[in-house]
Amino acid sequence: MPELTQTELDNRPYLLYHTDGCHLCELAAALLDAADINYHAIDICDDAYLAQRYGVSIPVLKARNDNELHWPFNATQLQEFTGA
């Protein structure tokens, strides 16, 4: 995957907090991809604050307005959250 510029990252409406090897995070990413939702994945292990905040609740989808959708969620809940 090519590196994104900061502007491209800033234009993504959602953040998916995850970590590598998390099967639930992979399921969440698959739901987002299937719904064609533009997001940026953030590995919480790269940031001590994020690891503390989300360590037991990932995956978490965060919108620009700071609303969060915590796992478990399905396609219907994702659609309601994103309006997609």
PEBELUR-V234644 format. One record per backbone hydrogen bond with DSSP energy under -1.0 kcal/mol. CO is the residue of the C=O (numbers start at 1). NH is the residue of the N-H. E is the energy in kcal/mol with one decimal. If there is no record, write none. Layout:
co=CO nh=NH e=E
co=CO nh=NH e=E
This chain:
co=5 nh=9 e=-2.2
co=6 nh=10 e=-2.7
co=7 nh=11 e=-1.4
co=9 nh=12 e=-1.4
co=14 nh=40 e=-2.0
co=15 nh=62 e=-3.2
co=16 nh=42 e=-2.7
co=17 nh=60 e=-1.5
co=18 nh=44 e=-3.0
co=19 nh=22 e=-1.5
co=22 nh=26 e=-1.8
co=23 nh=27 e=-1.9
co=24 nh=28 e=-2.3
co=25 nh=29 e=-2.6
co=26 nh=30 e=-2.0
co=27 nh=31 e=-2.0
co=28 nh=32 e=-2.3
co=29 nh=33 e=-2.7
co=30 nh=34 e=-2.6
co=31 nh=35 e=-1.7
co=32 nh=37 e=-2.5
co=33 nh=36 e=-1.3
co=40 nh=16 e=-2.4
co=42 nh=18 e=-2.5
co=43 nh=46 e=-1.7
co=44 nh=47 e=-1.5
co=47 nh=51 e=-2.6
co=48 nh=52 e=-2.1
co=49 nh=53 e=-2.8
co=50 nh=54 e=-3.0
co=51 nh=55 e=-1.2
co=54 nh=57 e=-1.7
co=54 nh=58 e=-1.2
co=59 nh=71 e=-1.8
co=60 nh=17 e=-3.0
co=61 nh=69 e=-2.8
co=62 nh=15 e=-2.6
co=63 nh=66 e=-2.0
co=67 nh=63 e=-2.8
co=69 nh=61 e=-2.6
co=74 nh=78 e=-2.6
co=75 nh=79 e=-2.3
co=76 nh=80 e=-2.3
co=77 nh=81 e=-2.3
co=78 nh=82 e=-2.5
co=79 nh=83 e=-2.4
